[in-house]
Amino acid sequence: MNAQRAEAYLKVIAVLDTESGVTLRPDEAAALRHTADVLFFDEDGRSEALEASTAVIALLVESERWSEERTDRLTDNLEGCGELVPA
């Protein structure tokens, strides 16, 4: 774990805290939080978590609740939470 990963994780959590119940449904926020947790804490299931968050992010753009720019920032922060592939 390093400072950059911690910063990315905190950014994701801040977005979820702000947007949960506003532009994010509870199940969407939970899927994104799960991905951040899995990556940050180096848990198993990275591929599945990333797949679920990718689906949520695509839905946010398709439904016009979030802009592509905003979801790109979220994606960058999610990916910054940890290693994308097991070591």
N, C-alpha and C positions, 0 to 999 in steps of 0.2 A: 504494500500500500504506500502511496506517496501523496504529497500535497496536491498535485494536479487531479488525481483521482478523487480525493476528498472534496476539492472545490467543485468538480463536476457533479458529484453526488449531491452536495448541498444545493446546487443550482436546480437540479431536477426536483428535489424535495420541496424547494421554495415554490417552484412553478405548480407542483401538485397541491400544495397547501393553499395557494392563491386561487387556482382554477377548479379545484374539486367542488362539484356542485354548481359551478357557474357555467363553464363551457365544457367541463368534463363530467361524464356520468360516473357514478361510483365504480362501476366495473372497468371503465377505461382508466381511471386513476389507479385502481388496484393493479391492473396489468402493467402500467408504466412503472409503478412503484416496485412491483415484483422484479421487473427487468433491472432496474437500478440496484436493487438489493442483491440479486444473483450475480451481477457483474462486480459490484463493489466488494462483496464478501466472498468472491471466488467460489460460488456454489455451483453444483451440477445443474444442468438444464439451460445453459446459455442459449443454445440454438432455439429451443422452444420459446424461451422468454423473449428473445429478439424477434422471433416470428410474430408473437402475439403483439408486441409493441409496434412493430411495423404495420400490422393490420389496423391498430388503433390510430396511428399517425395518418395512415392513408384515409381512414374514415373522417378524421378531423378536417383534412384538406377537401375531400370530396363533398362533405356537408357544408363547407365554407364557414365552419366555426373557427378555424385557424388558417392563417396564411401559410404558404409553402416556406416562406422565410422563417416564420416562427417555429414550424415543425422541424426545419433544418437545424435551428439552434438546439431544440430539444434533442434531436437525434445525435448531434455532436456531443452534447452533454451526457446523454445515455452511454454512448460509446466511450466517452472519457472516464466513465465510472470504473472501468476495469479492462482486463484482457478479453478480447472478443473470441479467442480460441484458447482451449486448454493448453497449458504449458506441457 
